[in-house]
Structure formats: C-alpha cells, structure tokens
Amino acid sequence: MTEKSIEISNNDYWFKVVDMLQQNWALIESNENEYIIYFIGDTSGVFDQMAFVNSEEAERQLRKNGFSRYAEDTKAQEFIIPPSPPFYESTHPNGPIYSSGRFWTR
C-alpha cells in the first residue's frame, strides 16, 4: 500500500508531550481562506487536522490545548527533534483525537 503524501511548507513546529518519549506535533498551513493545523506523530505521519479562520486563532487554540512553539522552548530543543518531511497520511490508534473533540477544548 502506498502512503499518501501531504505537502506542508511551514516549519514552525508546535509540540505537546503526551507520554514518556512521545510528542504530538503540529504545523499551521495556510490554505486559501483557512488555516489548517496538521497534527503529526514522531514518524512524520499526519493523523488529524483542524481548520481555523486565521493563524492567530489557530495559535491561540494550540496554546489553550497544551501545545508550545518549539522555537521558543530551548529546553525542549535539547532533547526532542521534530519530525521531518516528507509527511504522509496516517492514523492515530485512538482515531482523530483532536478534531473529534475528545482531547481538544475550544
């Protein structure tokens, strides 16, 4: 089976430590009239996404839900590395954990 590639040009990573040695990553990509947050696992698989009207709202929502901007966290940069392209369509063992609202507060 061939993995479907997902093009993401932004490299301003956000992250959330979810378990020992495991992070969920996020990138915000502008797409015509909306801003899409792509949620990415450590192995570059995109497992969920959510759309917002502007980048400010997307960033506000990420912070509200426990994500931090990687570039602002020098401590995190000492021990974790963001996933690298190419990104590909993937799934999470618990399904769409953020877009479903199970692990997301609006």
N, C-alpha and C positions, 0 to 999 in steps of 0.2 A: 504494500500500500504506500502511495506517495503522500508525503506531508504537504499540505497546502501552505505556501509561503505567505507571510504577512509583512508588507512593507511599512516600516516605521522609520521616519527620518530623524525624529527628535532623539537626543541622547541625554536629556536632562532627567536622570533617573530619580524616582521616589522609591522608598522601601519601607517594609514593615516586617519586623522579626515576628514570626508566628510560632516558632518552636526552636528547640536547640538545633543550631546549624541549619536552619531553614528560614528563608525570607520569601516574601511575595514582593514583586517589583511592579512598578507602574511607570508608564510613559504617556504623556499627553500629546496627541497628534491632532493638528488642525485638519479638518475635512470639510471643505466648502462652508456650510453655515453652522457647523458644530465642532465641538472639541471632544475627541474620544479618548477616554482613559483606557489603555490596554493594560491588562494585568498579566504579568509574565512570571513564570516559575524560574528557578535557578538554571534550568537547562534550555532556556530561550523559548519555551512553549507558551503561547498566548492562550490562557484558559478562561478569560472572561473579558468583558468590555462594557463601558457605560458612556453615554453621550451627555454633554453639557452645552449650554448656550455660549459660554465664553471660558477662557482659560482661567480667569480669576475664580469662578465658581468651581471649576474642576480642582484647582489647587486648594481652595477652602474645604471642599469635601474630602480630599485626601488627608489633609491635616486633621480634620474632625474625626476621621476614621483611623487615626493612629499611624499614618504614613509620614515619613520625614524625607526631606530633599537630601539625596545622597551627597551632593556637592557642598552642603552646609554642615555635614557631620564628619569632621576629620577623624573622630574616634572610630566610627564605623568603617571608614576608608582603610583603617589599619588591619581589619580582619575579614571584611567581606568584599566581594567583587561582583559588580552587576553582570547579568547575562549579556552575551554579545550576539549581534546579528550573525546569520540570518535568523529571523523569528519565524515561527511556524504555528499553525493552528493546533491546539492541544485541548485537553480536558483536565479538570481537577477531579480527584477522587470523590469529592462531595458535590460535584456539579458546579453551576455558576454561582459561587458563594457570595459574590458582591452584588451582581445585578439582580439576584433573587431577593435581596434584602436581608438574608439570614445573618450576614456578617457586615452589614452596612447600615449606618444611621444617616438619614437625610436631614 
